[in-house]
Amino acid sequence: MTGIWNVTSLVGKVPELVHEVESFCLDIARLTLMHGLSSGSSPLEQEGLFPAPLGRGTGPDCCPTYPLKGSSEYPAFLESQGGVLKGAPAGNFVILLEDFNTHVGNDTLTAVIKTQQTVLAAVGEDAEFSCQLLETKDVLQVTWQKISQDVETNVATYNKYFGQRVNDGFTDKFKFKYTGLQNCSIVIRNVMQQDEGCYHCLFNTYPEGSLTGRPCLQVYELHDPVVDVRQSNSTEEWVVSCSATGRPAPTVTLSVSQQHLNLSQYNTVSVSNTNTTFTVTTTAVLSGSRTQSTQVGCAARVLSAPHREVMVTIPEVQEEYDDDDDYDDG
């Protein structure tokens, strides 16, 4: 996260700047002052807190500091920033407050993180994400983010100073299952369609920076299929239909237990519902002599999720005799 402040005077701004550093929980901050080209540069220096500026002459002068939030130096860092800013020279300058742990480093080093590519979960179920470093690293913090329309939102963090923390607004949805700086997992409770998408697990390391894993959640919905059997005009034919509702559109398959019976004349219709689900109905004709009861099955499937299946028993056909067919051998 990088915030840029363009100010002409620090009068009245110091508490606000210090508050921003604290509220955004910056792990590593950098202050950069850039005066107009005509005025040259005036480096910030604060003995015991900021080292001497890295640059001299024209251009920006950067004074990096590396207090880790939660460490004993961090409160002093926040307090000292106020003093340093108050002592900054007057004039036009830019102050950059940056969280290096979030964005510095090689984001392509995802090969060192083991995680799921896609987690499949039904509406109402819990989904678990886990990320594990395959190489031991000096990890300062693990951060979990939700990605929505290319916007990354922090939902939870874990570090050895403050432990685990789920951010406000996400406490009812997310919880940690396992916490560790080399291996960390979270659970998304009662997943809904709006939870679908990709997430980041960020291992904030030193000196590499942020190592990123990207598991994705795919949410599906599937209800039990409903089977309907009715006799056709022919005494040896039955019309069997099965309907299933889900998201995405389910695949509906009919089956029969007796090998000498046949299902034919298949017809499938899909209807889009207003709640973004689909109802798929498959109809077929069951034909053959049914002197015994038989079972017709219907299975509904969505993606690679477990299927749902119901079975319906069709009773045997009782032969009818006329009175003239009865006889008395006595």
PyMOL commands that set and color helices and strands:
alter all, ss='L'
color gray80, all
select helices_A, chain A and resi 14-23+73-86+100-103+109-112+193-195+323-325
alter helices_A, ss='H'
color red, helices_A
select strands_A, chain A and resi 2-7+29-33+61-65+93-98+113-115+118-122+127-133+139-148+151-159+163-166+174-178+183-188+197-205+209-213+216-222+226-231+237-247+251-256+262-272+278-287+294-301+308-314
alter strands_A, ss='S'
color yellow, strands_A
deselect
rebuild
show_as cartoon
